[in-house]
Amino acid sequence: MSMDIAEQLNVRLAAAPVVPLIEASDPDVAIATAKALHAGGLSVVELVLRTDAALECLSAIIASTSDIIVGAGTVLTVEQAKAVEARGAQFVVSPGLVDEVAKFCIGAGLPFYGGTMTAGEVQRAYALGLRTVKFFPAKLAGGVPMLKALSSVFRDMHFMPTGGVSANNLSEFLALPSVIACGGSWLTPKDLIAAGDYDAITRLAQEAVEIARRTRA
């Protein structure tokens, strides 16, 4: 029996618990960035809706790759959630938690990672039926100590910290059993992408994969 997308995500993230963010205005750049990350061992990417061409870039990555799970990030409204679903997004990430967006994604069978930073928000996500949420902005929201506190109360919740995560602190977050993966833009620096240095993007991905391997060995 084939795995559904949620199961596929869990398998991929167990192997490489890092989700790089891709922000692009040019579909060719988005494709090249995704392929460079994949070459470095990361096969789950989040294309963020932060440019006017984001939907086009999302479609381009999906159409041009076959072994990358592509999600949409910075999804703020139900209308955006519907748009990314129509484009083929395989999961949805929001910076905050909006019931309408969560319910739409749940109903559509789309894995949804709503943003949380307080116990009240995590409890609301729990009530909605979510068991994995984004923790954002991770560093400003209290980092590892806050995640430890939340995890002690919400024992069957999992978190995807994003915001302030880097190669320097990745291992600290991944050392927490409740952290399913870390998201971040440190793997896709704008200066490297502008310079077309995709080999450097691949090396950053490889570094992250190695940190994760050592932390969770």
Secondary structure, DSSP 8 states (H G I E B T S, - for coil): ----HHHHHHHHHHHS-EEEEE--SSHHHHHHHHHHHHHTT--EEEEES-STTHHHHHHHHHHH-SS-EEEEES--SHHHHHHHHHHT-S-EE-SS--HHHHHHHHHHT--EE-EE-SHHHHHHHHHTT--EEEETTTTTTTHHHHHHHHHHHSTT-EEEEBSS--TTTHHHHHTSTTB--EEESTTS-HHHHHTT-HHHHHHHHHHHHHHHHHHT-
